[in-house]
Amino acid sequence: MNVNYRTLPTLLQQRRAFAHGSCHAVRSDNEYKVYSYQTLILTYDLLHGRTTYYNAEHYSRTTSRLQNILIRIFDTEKNEVCK
């Protein structure tokens, strides 16, 4: 599958692993993690169905674009940092 900003929301909603030029996601038995470049942006607990970590720090326009998509998909507050 060709991963781009149009297909990214669907992949995130389905909690699928993917690799894109600036971001990637990995899935294990219990967690789904999304990275921008090598920086962890989001961790989602698959067993409990909730976000356990969200990095709202500003890095670049590209990372901000990903963060805004994650906010919509994972219902995470823009300035919320889960730990």
N, C-alpha and C positions, 0 to 999 in steps of 0.2 A: 504494500500500500504506500502510495506517495503521501508523505506527511508534510502538511503546510498549515497555515493559520486557518484555513477553511475546514480541514479535517481534524485539527487538533481538539476542538471541543468534544467531538464524538468519541475520540480515543480516550479522553479524560473521563467522560461520563461512563464509559464502559470499563474504566480502570485497566486499560491495556498498556502493556509496555511498548515503547516506541523510541525512536531516535530521530531527531530533527537537527538542523544545523546549529541552533542555539540552545536547544533544550532536549531533555530526554526524561523518560519515566521508567522505573523498574518496579516490578511486582514480585513480592514474596508471598508465602502462605498467609501472613498476617498483616502485611503493610504494603502500601502503594506510595512510592516516593517520586516527587517531581523535582527536577533540577533545571536551573538556568545556567548554562555552561557547566561549571563544576560546583556551583553553590546550591545547597539544598533549599528549596523554596517551600515545599509542602510535604507533610507526612500524613497519610490517611490510614486509620485503623480499620482494616477490612472486617475484622470480627465484630466490632462494636458500631461500625458505620458512622465514624466521626473523625473530624480533623484533629490530630493531636499536636501538630506543629505547623505554623504558618509564618514565613519570614516576610514581613512587610517593609523591610529595609529598601531604600532606593539605591539601585545600582546603575541602570542604564535604561534607555527607551525600550530596548528589546525585552529586558527583564520586566519592566513595568507592564508591557503589553501582555506577557505571560501571566503576571500577577493579577491583572484585571480579568483575564479569562478564568483563572482559578477562583477568584472571588465569586464569579457568577456560577460556576459549576459546583463548587464545594460549599456555597453559602457561607463563606468566610468574610467577616467584617474587614474592611480595607485597612484599618489600623490595628487590628487584633493580632497579637502574637501569642499563639498557644504554646504552652510548654508542659 
